[in-house]
Amino acid sequence: QYPWPRTIGIDEHSFRRTRGRTEFASIIVDFKNRRVFDLVDGKSGPALEMALAHIPGRENVESVVLDLCDPFKNFARSFFPNARVVADKFHVLRLIMPAIIRRRNEITGTRSDWKVRRLLTMSSKRFDHFQRRAIWQYLEQYPDLHEVYFFKEALHNFYRIKGYNKAADALTCLTDRMAASQIPEIQTMRKTLIKWRQEILNYFATGLTNGMTEGFNNIAKLVQKRAFGYKSFSNYRLRLLTLWN
C-alpha cells in the first residue's frame, strides 16, 4: 500500500511440496519500517518482476540486501536501477564451514580431543591462550584441515576491516593467496568470492546485513507451522502481510 522504501532485504523459504518438488516463497522486508513489504510465489526473476511490477517508486530503492543467490542478484540489478546490491555477511562467512565439518568428521577423534574439534567452527577472536594453543597443536597433525581453517580465519579477519578501500585490497590478497591452494573447496570458495566481489565489498560501504530478513523468515515458518501448512498461497501471503498492520 506504499511505494518502495530505500532499503530492502530479500530471502526465500519453502512454502510447500508438490509431487516431490519443493516450492519456494520469496519474502521482501522493509528495513525502515521493520515489516514484511511483500511476499511472492517463487524465487525466479520473472516471477518476482511479474508480482512486484505494479508497486511504484522502485527508483527509490538504494540498497538491496540478499544472500548468495544468483536469481535474486540478477533481479535486483535489473529491477532496481539505482540500488546497490549487498551480499549478506553471514552467508559469506558460512561458505567454508561445510569443508571444515566434512574434513573434521573424516578424522577419527577421541574423547580427549572432542573439545578442540568443537572449536574448529568457532571464531578464534574469543579464544583464550590455552584454547588457541590447543587448536594449533591439533591442526599441526592434519595439514589439509589446517589450510582450510586458515582461510576460514582469514575470512573472519577480512570482515573486521574498516573502510571500503582497505577491504578491496584485502579481498584481492585473499583470493590471490587462495589461487595457490590445491584443495578443491578452497578453489570453489575463491570462485564465489570473485563472482560476488562487488556485492561483498558493498557491505563495507553500507554496513547492512540480512539479519532482519532472516528474522521475518523465521516468523513466516512459524505461521506455516501454526496453520499446519497452507494450500493457498494467496491466503498465506495475506496472513503474513496483516501481521504488521
N, C-alpha and C positions, 0 to 999 in steps of 0.2 A: 504493500500500500504506500510505499515511499521510494524515492529514487535510490540508485546505488550509492552506498557510503564510500568513504575514502579508502578504508582498509577492510579486506575480507579474507576469510580463510576457507579453503575447500578441502574436503576429505570424503571418503566413501565408507560405507559399511554394508554388510549383506542384508538383504531385505527378505528374500525367500528362496526356496529351491524348487525348480520346476523341471520335472523329467531328468533329475540328476544334475541339473545345471544351476549354479548359484547366480541369482540376480542381485544387482547392487543398486543402492540409492546414494546419490551424491548430496551432501549437506553443505550449504553455504552459510557462513556465520558472519554477522555484522560485528566487528570488533568494537566500534564506538559505543553502540547501544547494548552490547553483550546479549545478543539474542540470535536465534535462527532466522536468517533472512529468507531462505527458500530451501526447498527440497526437490530434487529432480530424480525421476525414474531412469536409472542407468548411469554410466560414468564415461561414456564416449563423448567426443567433442560435438558431433552433430546433435546428440540427444540434449546436451547442455545448451547449445545455441538455440535449438527449437523451443525449449521450455522457458528460456530466460530472455528471448529477444524482445518481448513486449515491455520489459521494465526500462524506464527512461534513465538517462544520466550515466551510462556506462563510461563516458569520458571522465567522470568524476573520480573513478577508482584510481588510486595512486599506488597501492601495494596489494599484491595477491600472494598469500602465504599457502604453501601446499607441500605435500610430501613428494618423494621422488617418483612421480607418476607422469609418464610421457603424455598421455591424453589430456591430463589437467594442464600441463605446461603449454601444450600446443593450443588448447582452448583459451587459456589466459592471454597468450601472446596475440592471438587473432581477434579475440572478442573485446579486450580492454586496451585500446590504442595507447593510453598514457600510463599504463600500470607497470610497476616494477615487480617482477616475479621473484619471490624469496623462497628458497629451499629450507624446509624445516630442519633446524639444528639437530634435533634428537634422532631423526631418521638418518641423517648423515653419520652420526656417531654410531648408529646401530649397524652400519654396513659390515664392519669387521667382526661383529660378535658371533655370527654363525661359524666362521672359520675357527675362532678360538675355542668355542664349545665343542666343535667336532674333533679338533685335534686333542683337546683335553680328554675327551671321552675315549679316544683311541689309546690313551696311555693307561696302563693298569695301575691304579692307585691303591694306596693303603690307608688305614685309619690315621696314621701319623702325618700324612701329607694332605689330608682332606681339607684342613683349614687353609693351607696355601693354595690349593686348587680352586677354592671358592673365591680367592682374591683376584683371580685372573680376569674376571669380568667387571671388576670394580676399578674406579679411577684411583691411581696411586697418590693423588693430591692429599687424600685424607689418611694415608698410611703413617704409622709411627715408624721409628727407626727399626724396630725388631721385625715388623711386617715387611718393610722394604728389603731388609737383608734376607729374610726367609724366601721371598718370592724370587729374588735374583739368584740365590743359591739353587733353587728348584729349577729355574729356567736354564741354567748352565748345562743341565743334563739333556735338554731337548732343544737343539739349535733351531729347528723349524718353528716350533711353538714360540721360542724366544723372539724370532724375527717377526712373527705375526703380532705378538704382544707389543713389540717395539713400535710398530706402525699404529697400533691401537692407541698407545700413549701419545704418539706424535699427533694424532688427530685430535685428541683431547687438548693437548697443548696449543694446537692451532686455534681452537675456539676461545682460548684465553687471551689472544692477541687483541690489542686495542688499536683501531684505525683501519680503514679500508686499504690503503696503500701497503701497509705492513703485512696485512693478511694476504694480499695478492702476491707479494713476493714470497711469503712463507708457503703458500699453496703451490707455487711454481717449484720451489725447492723440494717440497714433499713429493710431488708427482715425479720429479726428475730422479729422486732417490728410489722411488718405487720401481722405476724402469729397470733397475739392475737386479731386482729380485727374481728368483726362479720359482717362487711359489704361485700357483695359479690364482688363488684367492686374492693375493696382493695385486696381480695384474688386472683382475676383474674390477677391484675397487679403484685402481688407478684410472681405468677407462671411464668409470662412473663419475669420478671427481673431475675429470677433464670435460666430460659431456655436460655436467651441471656446474661448471666453474663459475659462470656469471651469477647464477641463482644462489650458489653458496656464498659468494662474496657479497651479495646484496644484503645478507644478514648483518654484516658489519656496518652497513650504511643505515639500516633501519632498526636493528635490534629486535626484530619481530620473530616469534616462533608460532607454531600451530597448536600450542598447548590449549588455548581456549576452544579451538575447533575439536580437538580430541575429547575435551570435557563434554561438549554437546553431543558428540558421537556416542559417548557412554550413556548419556541420558536417553538418546534415541533407542539404544539397545535395551535399556530398562523399560521403556514404553512398550517395545515389542514383547518383551517377556511378560509384562503385566497383562497384556491383552492376549497372551498365548499365540502371538503372531497375527498378522493382518493379511487378508486375501486381497483387499482393495488398496492400491497404492494411494488413491485419492483420499480415502479416509485416513490413512496413515499420515499423509502429508498435512492434512488439516488438523489432525490431533497434535502434531508437533508444533505447528505454527500458532495454535491457540494457547499453548503452554505459557507463552511470554506476553500475551495480550491482557 
